[in-house]
Amino acid sequence: MNIDKANAALESVYTADTPEALAQAYAAWAATYDSETASLGYLLPFLIAAWVARHVPSGEGPLLDAGCGTGLSGPSLKALGYQDIAGLDLSEDMLKIASSRQAYSELKQAMLGGPLPWPDGYFRAFFSTGVFTLSHAPASGLHELVRITRKGGHAIFTVRDQVFESGGFRDVFAELEQAKKWRPVEESPWFRCYAIAEPEALVKTFVFEVL
């Protein structure tokens, strides 16, 4: 496996300066995304299942994989007993691969940061990995994700260290807490999101209860 090729693809998505450029970068990467991120030791799509399982009993309602990409998380959660999982992503090419996994009840093309195509309180929980990172979804996208999550539900997501302060995540967290839209439940330490490559790439997982 060519780790240099995988690193080059990673660089192209981290440096995309418009949503259109990001979509194009993922379209170009979609066919080899799974094998190349595996070569880097990408952990997040599988590790997020542990936080979901800790806070969300199976069978309590639909989950949303927000920024599902090729759908790597879906089969892991399905294996743990979660049957009703929706996915959204900005890349049609990535969604085609996610569909082939037969782990999602529905898949929709949408961009985090804009309006999402579900009613208020629709989901039992949303989870998201590798989306709140460089040149990707804005912190403001959390408002809409909270809107479509039911009261008593959970928000479970990772944030990259390099955007936590500069991307305004701390401020959005405080806004939602002060507005009594959610409360903090769990926060992981900073940890590596690639087991093999990119040792400086750190993320933190956050869990909130929606109020």
Backbone bond lengths (Angstrom), bond angles and torsions (degrees), N, CA, C in turn:
res aa  C-N    CA-C-N  psi(-1)  N-CA   C-N-CA  omega(-1)  CA-C   N-CA-C  phi
1 M - - - 1.464 - - 1.523 109.01 -
2 N 1.319 116.03 134.60 1.455 121.11 -176.23 1.522 110.08 -88.78
3 I 1.339 116.05 99.68 1.466 120.08 -179.16 1.522 110.59 -67.38
4 D 1.342 117.85 -32.35 1.460 120.36 177.98 1.521 110.75 -61.54
5 K 1.332 116.53 -40.75 1.470 120.43 178.54 1.530 110.42 -64.53
6 A 1.321 116.16 -40.87 1.460 120.39 178.39 1.524 110.91 -64.41
7 N 1.323 116.45 -41.67 1.465 120.29 178.46 1.525 111.59 -63.91
8 A 1.336 116.55 -37.16 1.471 120.85 178.79 1.527 110.35 -65.22
9 A 1.330 116.51 -40.58 1.462 120.24 178.26 1.524 110.79 -66.32
10 L 1.320 116.05 -39.14 1.456 120.92 178.00 1.526 110.19 -62.36
11 E 1.313 115.71 -43.07 1.466 120.73 178.40 1.522 111.07 -60.57
12 S 1.331 116.94 -38.22 1.473 119.99 -177.52 1.527 111.69 -66.49
13 V 1.344 117.90 -33.59 1.463 118.35 178.65 1.532 111.18 -81.53
14 Y 1.328 117.41 -29.54 1.463 119.91 178.41 1.529 112.59 -73.29
15 T 1.323 117.35 -21.72 1.469 119.94 -176.76 1.521 112.74 -105.89
16 A 1.324 117.78 3.17 1.473 120.44 177.10 1.525 108.88 -61.76
17 D 1.345 116.64 130.64 1.468 118.85 -174.50 1.529 114.07 -106.36
18 T 1.328 117.58 0.80 1.461 121.38 173.82 1.534 108.30 -141.39
19 P 1.333 117.70 159.14 1.469 119.15 175.19 1.526 112.55 -57.72
20 E 1.330 115.86 -35.99 1.466 119.62 179.40 1.526 111.07 -65.16
21 A 1.337 115.67 -42.08 1.465 119.78 179.07 1.530 110.47 -65.45
22 L 1.332 116.30 -36.88 1.465 120.16 178.66 1.529 110.41 -66.24
23 A 1.327 116.07 -43.59 1.465 119.76 178.72 1.528 110.73 -61.59
24 Q 1.339 116.72 -40.52 1.466 120.59 179.12 1.529 110.96 -65.49
25 A 1.335 116.40 -39.89 1.458 120.29 -179.84 1.529 110.47 -64.19
26 Y 1.328 117.09 -40.27 1.465 120.03 178.51 1.522 111.84 -72.61
27 A 1.333 117.15 -33.40 1.474 119.64 176.08 1.523 110.11 -61.30
28 A 1.337 115.75 -40.64 1.460 120.52 -179.72 1.531 111.93 -70.20
29 W 1.323 116.61 -26.28 1.461 121.87 -174.13 1.532 112.49 -96.39
30 A 1.335 117.71 -17.67 1.466 121.70 -167.67 1.526 113.39 -51.14
31 A 1.333 117.25 -47.15 1.471 120.97 -172.04 1.526 112.65 -64.06
32 T 1.335 117.17 -30.25 1.468 120.11 -176.86 1.534 112.53 -113.66
33 Y 1.335 116.58 6.60 1.465 121.34 -174.65 1.535 112.00 -56.75
34 D 1.336 116.54 -49.18 1.470 119.74 -174.14 1.525 111.68 -61.75
35 S 1.323 116.78 -48.68 1.463 119.50 -176.72 1.523 111.49 -69.31
36 E 1.326 116.74 -36.23 1.466 118.81 -177.56 1.527 112.46 -75.35
37 T 1.333 117.93 -39.05 1.469 117.67 175.88 1.529 110.49 -68.69
38 A 1.332 117.23 -31.65 1.466 119.87 174.89 1.521 110.70 -62.67
39 S 1.340 116.58 -37.86 1.466 119.89 179.84 1.532 111.82 -65.52
40 L 1.332 116.60 -24.66 1.464 121.10 176.83 1.537 111.58 -85.65
41 G 1.344 116.17 -10.65 1.463 120.14 -177.36 1.508 112.89 79.34
42 Y 1.341 116.16 38.24 1.468 120.67 -177.16 1.523 110.68 -68.69
43 L 1.336 116.57 120.70 1.462 122.29 -171.11 1.523 114.57 -99.03
44 L 1.323 117.59 -27.73 1.458 120.60 -161.39 1.526 115.67 -61.17
45 P 1.338 120.68 -42.36 1.466 118.62 -177.23 1.525 113.46 -61.53
46 F 1.332 116.37 -24.34 1.457 120.52 -178.95 1.536 111.06 -95.15
47 L 1.319 116.22 -37.32 1.461 120.69 -177.86 1.522 111.82 -67.93
48 I 1.342 117.76 -30.94 1.459 120.11 -177.73 1.524 111.03 -60.86
49 A 1.348 117.00 -26.19 1.468 120.48 179.47 1.521 111.32 -59.68
50 A 1.333 117.21 -30.27 1.468 120.18 179.90 1.521 111.03 -66.61
51 W 1.317 117.64 -42.40 1.469 120.27 179.06 1.524 110.73 -70.30
52 V 1.321 116.91 -39.79 1.469 119.38 177.08 1.525 109.82 -59.98
53 A 1.335 116.82 -48.33 1.467 120.74 -177.48 1.527 111.54 -63.73
54 R 1.325 117.06 -31.04 1.464 120.21 -179.29 1.527 112.08 -70.99
55 H 1.325 117.35 -31.02 1.466 119.81 -171.89 1.528 114.83 -113.70
56 V 1.313 118.95 -17.54 1.466 121.40 -173.06 1.529 109.58 -125.38
57 P 1.325 118.34 105.46 1.466 119.42 175.61 1.525 111.02 -62.87
58 S 1.310 117.28 141.71 1.462 120.19 179.42 1.527 109.52 -67.98
59 G 1.311 115.98 149.94 1.453 121.05 177.95 1.510 115.17 85.53
60 E 1.337 117.96 3.49 1.472 120.36 -177.34 1.528 112.74 -94.80
61 G 1.329 118.07 8.92 1.459 119.51 178.47 1.507 111.83 132.10
62 P 1.327 115.88 171.49 1.458 120.33 -174.16 1.524 113.15 -69.54
63 L 1.326 114.47 148.24 1.463 122.34 173.83 1.521 108.47 -109.89
64 L 1.322 116.23 154.09 1.463 121.59 174.21 1.515 109.60 -118.15
65 D 1.321 115.64 124.17 1.469 122.73 171.31 1.522 106.11 -92.03
66 A 1.332 115.94 98.42 1.461 122.12 -171.98 1.528 110.13 -88.41
67 G 1.328 115.95 108.82 1.453 121.46 -172.26 1.513 108.99 83.62
68 C 1.334 115.62 53.15 1.471 121.02 -169.65 1.515 113.47 -73.55
69 G 1.357 118.89 -17.13 1.454 120.33 -178.92 1.515 111.48 58.69
70 T 1.326 116.65 -130.79 1.465 121.05 -179.83 1.523 112.47 -82.55
71 G 1.320 116.71 5.82 1.459 119.77 174.09 1.511 115.25 81.11
72 L 1.332 117.61 32.66 1.464 120.09 -178.53 1.529 112.82 -65.50
73 S 1.343 117.67 -30.05 1.471 119.68 -177.43 1.521 112.55 -75.81
74 G 1.328 117.32 -31.48 1.456 121.07 -172.59 1.516 114.75 -54.76
75 P 1.334 119.58 -51.74 1.461 119.70 -178.63 1.531 113.18 -62.61
76 S 1.336 117.42 -34.95 1.473 119.58 178.74 1.519 110.50 -63.73
77 L 1.337 116.68 -43.77 1.465 119.62 179.95 1.521 111.58 -71.24
78 K 1.331 116.21 -35.48 1.463 119.16 176.77 1.530 110.24 -62.49
79 A 1.332 116.52 -39.28 1.467 120.97 177.88 1.525 111.90 -64.05
80 L 1.343 116.56 -25.06 1.462 121.40 178.86 1.527 112.31 -90.32
81 G 1.347 116.84 4.22 1.457 119.67 174.39 1.508 116.26 102.94
82 Y 1.338 118.02 4.84 1.465 121.06 178.37 1.525 108.75 -89.90
83 Q 1.327 116.41 114.40 1.460 120.50 -171.85 1.522 113.69 -100.12
84 D 1.321 117.91 -24.53 1.467 121.36 -172.88 1.529 109.43 -111.86
85 I 1.322 116.07 90.13 1.463 121.62 -176.53 1.524 108.52 -125.04
86 A 1.314 116.48 124.41 1.461 121.96 173.17 1.522 108.58 -100.55
87 G 1.314 116.12 155.11 1.459 120.09 177.04 1.508 110.89 -131.85
88 L 1.315 116.41 147.78 1.466 120.82 170.69 1.514 108.47 -134.05
89 D 1.315 114.91 148.62 1.461 120.99 176.33 1.520 108.21 -159.07
90 L 1.337 116.49 156.83 1.463 119.02 178.07 1.519 112.21 -81.71
91 S 1.336 118.43 -15.07 1.464 122.06 -173.36 1.521 111.52 -102.34
92 E 1.316 116.02 116.07 1.465 120.71 177.76 1.528 111.03 -63.39
93 D 1.330 116.45 -35.80 1.471 120.28 -179.76 1.520 111.51 -65.38
94 M 1.326 116.40 -40.12 1.462 120.08 178.03 1.533 110.70 -68.06
95 L 1.337 116.75 -38.27 1.460 120.69 -179.37 1.527 111.85 -65.09
96 K 1.327 117.13 -32.68 1.467 119.98 177.53 1.533 110.54 -62.06
97 I 1.316 116.00 -39.36 1.469 119.81 178.21 1.524 109.85 -70.68
98 A 1.345 116.69 -41.21 1.472 119.92 177.71 1.527 110.63 -58.62
99 S 1.321 116.84 -39.22 1.459 121.04 -179.62 1.526 111.88 -62.32
100 S 1.325 116.24 -34.65 1.466 120.34 -177.49 1.526 112.54 -68.95
101 R 1.324 117.82 -14.87 1.468 121.01 -178.60 1.536 111.86 -79.48
102 Q 1.315 116.99 -16.04 1.475 121.98 178.09 1.524 112.33 55.34
103 A 1.330 115.41 38.82 1.465 120.69 178.49 1.526 112.05 -115.68
104 Y 1.338 117.21 -4.48 1.461 121.48 -174.37 1.529 110.91 -115.14
105 S 1.323 115.90 136.50 1.462 120.76 178.03 1.522 111.32 -77.69
106 E 1.321 117.70 -27.95 1.463 122.02 174.34 1.518 109.31 -156.28
107 L 1.323 115.11 150.72 1.464 122.06 177.57 1.523 108.37 -133.72
108 K 1.335 115.95 131.85 1.461 120.10 -178.95 1.527 109.79 -131.95
109 Q 1.325 114.25 145.27 1.461 120.23 176.71 1.526 108.30 -90.44
110 A 1.304 116.64 119.30 1.465 122.19 -179.65 1.521 108.13 -159.97
111 M 1.316 114.81 160.32 1.464 119.86 -178.59 1.524 110.34 -113.58
112 L 1.310 116.57 128.33 1.457 120.32 175.36 1.523 109.20 -66.04
113 G 1.317 115.70 134.66 1.460 121.30 -173.47 1.513 111.01 110.60
114 G 1.346 116.36 -19.23 1.452 122.26 174.95 1.515 110.05 -111.61
115 P 1.336 117.85 -177.29 1.464 120.41 178.62 1.524 111.68 -66.76
116 L 1.324 116.45 143.47 1.466 121.50 -179.09 1.526 110.13 -109.29
117 P 1.337 117.14 146.19 1.468 121.42 -168.81 1.523 114.87 -86.52
118 W 1.352 116.91 47.05 1.458 120.73 175.23 1.520 109.16 -138.01
119 P 1.337 117.53 152.47 1.468 120.28 -179.45 1.529 112.43 -75.19
120 D 1.316 115.44 168.44 1.467 121.74 177.93 1.527 110.24 -54.83
121 G 1.321 115.89 138.14 1.460 121.62 171.83 1.515 115.00 63.87
122 Y 1.315 118.07 27.36 1.461 121.08 -174.14 1.533 112.65 -74.16
123 F 1.347 116.30 -39.45 1.472 120.35 -171.93 1.523 112.53 -98.70
124 R 1.335 114.71 147.24 1.472 120.73 172.02 1.520 110.31 -69.98
125 A 1.321 116.45 -33.04 1.469 121.33 178.59 1.520 108.24 -164.18
126 F 1.321 115.45 156.05 1.462 119.45 165.55 1.509 108.73 -120.47
127 F 1.326 114.85 149.93 1.458 119.99 174.09 1.522 108.22 -134.14
128 S 1.328 115.53 153.43 1.456 119.51 -174.97 1.520 109.31 -156.95
129 T 1.342 116.35 131.81 1.467 120.35 177.79 1.516 110.37 -130.57
130 G 1.325 116.12 140.96 1.452 121.15 174.61 1.508 114.19 67.55
131 V 1.323 117.47 15.24 1.467 121.79 -176.05 1.525 111.06 -103.06
132 F 1.322 116.45 -38.77 1.462 119.68 177.00 1.532 107.48 -89.22
133 T 1.334 114.13 80.51 1.460 121.81 -173.66 1.525 108.82 -147.45
134 L 1.306 117.85 -169.43 1.451 122.53 -176.63 1.527 111.52 -59.36
135 S 1.342 116.90 128.76 1.474 124.06 174.42 1.525 113.50 60.56
136 H 1.328 117.76 22.70 1.453 120.67 -178.63 1.536 110.31 -116.07
137 A 1.320 117.74 -138.15 1.462 121.34 -173.30 1.531 111.56 -68.98
138 P 1.337 116.93 140.69 1.464 120.37 177.93 1.525 111.70 -79.20
139 A 1.321 115.27 157.51 1.467 120.36 176.60 1.520 111.24 -58.26
140 S 1.319 117.34 -32.30 1.474 121.48 -179.12 1.527 112.03 -60.01
141 G 1.347 117.25 -22.61 1.456 120.50 178.30 1.516 113.34 -62.26
142 L 1.335 117.56 -18.49 1.463 120.73 179.88 1.526 111.81 -65.80
143 H 1.340 117.91 -30.81 1.471 120.38 179.92 1.530 111.03 -59.19
144 E 1.314 116.45 -45.53 1.456 121.08 -178.19 1.533 110.94 -70.81
145 L 1.320 116.88 -37.28 1.465 120.00 176.96 1.533 111.33 -64.06
146 V 1.315 116.37 -38.67 1.469 119.88 177.01 1.531 110.08 -67.04
147 R 1.326 117.01 -37.85 1.469 120.43 179.33 1.520 112.19 -56.75
148 I 1.338 116.84 -40.88 1.468 120.13 -174.92 1.536 112.70 -89.58
149 T 1.346 116.56 8.08 1.469 121.77 177.46 1.522 109.40 -107.38
150 R 1.321 116.77 133.82 1.466 120.38 -174.44 1.519 112.19 -71.14
151 K 1.314 116.00 157.55 1.465 121.04 174.36 1.525 109.18 -60.69
152 G 1.317 115.84 135.29 1.448 121.16 -175.56 1.517 112.79 86.27
153 G 1.326 116.41 -6.23 1.462 121.76 176.34 1.519 111.30 -81.81
154 H 1.319 115.99 -176.78 1.461 120.07 -173.58 1.524 113.05 -129.60
155 A 1.314 114.61 146.05 1.458 124.00 171.70 1.530 106.56 -110.47
156 I 1.335 116.71 121.12 1.475 121.80 -173.62 1.524 107.32 -132.91
157 F 1.339 118.00 113.44 1.459 118.89 -172.23 1.527 111.13 -158.47
158 T 1.330 114.81 158.70 1.461 120.73 176.56 1.528 110.21 -103.48
159 V 1.336 115.51 151.52 1.464 122.61 173.94 1.521 108.08 -131.16
160 R 1.314 116.15 133.31 1.465 122.10 177.76 1.525 110.31 -72.72
161 D 1.316 116.61 141.88 1.467 121.04 -176.45 1.525 112.64 -58.65
162 Q 1.333 117.82 -37.91 1.457 121.10 -174.15 1.527 113.90 -69.51
163 V 1.330 117.25 -17.04 1.465 118.78 -179.90 1.528 113.12 -112.59
164 F 1.322 118.11 -3.79 1.461 119.29 -173.79 1.529 111.23 -59.41
165 E 1.324 117.10 -49.20 1.472 120.29 178.68 1.530 110.96 -82.39
166 S 1.335 116.18 -52.07 1.469 120.17 -173.37 1.520 112.27 -66.62
167 G 1.338 117.34 -27.65 1.455 120.69 -178.76 1.515 114.22 -87.68
168 G 1.320 116.92 0.48 1.464 120.30 175.47 1.517 115.23 80.32
169 F 1.333 117.82 18.78 1.466 119.38 -177.54 1.526 111.65 -66.44
170 R 1.316 116.53 -40.90 1.465 118.84 179.47 1.534 110.50 -58.81
171 D 1.335 116.42 -40.80 1.463 120.79 -179.55 1.529 111.73 -66.41
172 V 1.341 116.70 -43.53 1.466 120.03 179.56 1.526 110.36 -65.95
173 F 1.319 117.42 -40.09 1.471 120.41 176.26 1.532 109.68 -55.86
174 A 1.344 115.92 -46.22 1.464 120.50 -177.84 1.529 111.20 -67.28
175 E 1.331 117.39 -39.61 1.469 120.97 178.36 1.526 110.84 -58.67
176 L 1.332 116.02 -47.63 1.462 120.26 -177.71 1.529 111.45 -67.69
177 E 1.322 116.06 -34.49 1.464 119.42 178.80 1.528 110.94 -71.18
178 Q 1.339 116.38 -43.58 1.467 120.35 -179.41 1.528 111.50 -66.69
179 A 1.342 116.19 -31.09 1.470 120.70 177.95 1.531 111.72 -81.56
180 K 1.347 115.83 2.75 1.471 122.08 -178.29 1.529 112.06 56.75
181 K 1.339 115.20 39.37 1.468 121.24 176.06 1.536 110.58 -92.69
182 W 1.333 116.78 -24.65 1.468 120.66 176.70 1.514 110.23 -157.80
183 R 1.327 115.69 168.25 1.473 121.37 173.88 1.521 107.80 -136.77
184 P 1.348 117.65 145.25 1.470 120.60 -179.88 1.516 111.53 -68.90
185 V 1.344 116.11 140.55 1.456 122.39 179.50 1.529 111.27 -118.57
186 E 1.319 116.28 -45.97 1.458 120.19 -176.55 1.527 109.46 -151.74
187 E 1.321 115.27 148.35 1.466 122.18 178.18 1.527 107.47 -143.67
188 S 1.321 116.42 122.94 1.468 119.10 -179.87 1.526 110.32 -79.01
189 P 1.328 117.86 167.04 1.468 119.09 165.72 1.527 109.23 -70.24
190 W 1.323 117.37 166.64 1.464 120.30 171.13 1.525 108.43 -66.33
191 F 1.329 116.61 136.42 1.464 119.46 -179.54 1.531 109.66 -145.43
192 R 1.318 115.31 162.43 1.459 121.35 -179.20 1.519 110.88 -71.89
193 C 1.336 116.87 136.23 1.469 118.48 176.81 1.521 111.74 -95.04
194 Y 1.340 117.97 -8.54 1.472 122.08 174.87 1.525 108.05 -123.66
195 A 1.323 116.63 123.23 1.460 120.05 -177.30 1.526 112.59 -74.63
196 I 1.341 116.38 -24.03 1.462 120.38 -173.54 1.530 111.95 -108.58
197 A 1.328 116.71 -54.55 1.462 121.57 -176.22 1.533 110.20 -103.74
198 E 1.327 115.51 -177.86 1.468 122.41 172.56 1.546 113.33 46.96
199 P 1.336 117.91 56.56 1.470 118.78 -176.53 1.526 114.02 -63.51
200 E 1.339 116.92 -18.86 1.464 119.45 -179.43 1.528 112.44 -87.97
201 A 1.329 117.34 -6.51 1.467 120.87 -178.29 1.531 109.00 -81.93
202 L 1.329 116.46 105.62 1.462 122.23 -176.34 1.527 110.92 -114.70
203 V 1.316 115.61 145.21 1.459 121.46 175.57 1.518 108.99 -134.14
204 K 1.322 114.48 166.21 1.461 121.38 173.44 1.526 107.06 -131.81
205 T 1.333 116.68 140.46 1.461 121.10 175.01 1.524 109.00 -95.95
206 F 1.336 115.58 133.66 1.459 122.31 177.47 1.519 109.41 -117.38
207 V 1.331 116.31 141.11 1.459 122.46 174.35 1.524 108.22 -126.58
208 F 1.325 116.05 126.42 1.463 122.67 176.46 1.523 109.06 -125.03
209 E 1.326 116.63 149.39 1.457 121.50 169.95 1.524 108.19 -97.99
210 V 1.323 116.33 129.49 1.465 120.99 179.35 1.524 109.00 -79.36
211 L 1.335 116.12 135.74 1.465 122.02 -174.75 1.529 111.34 -109.75
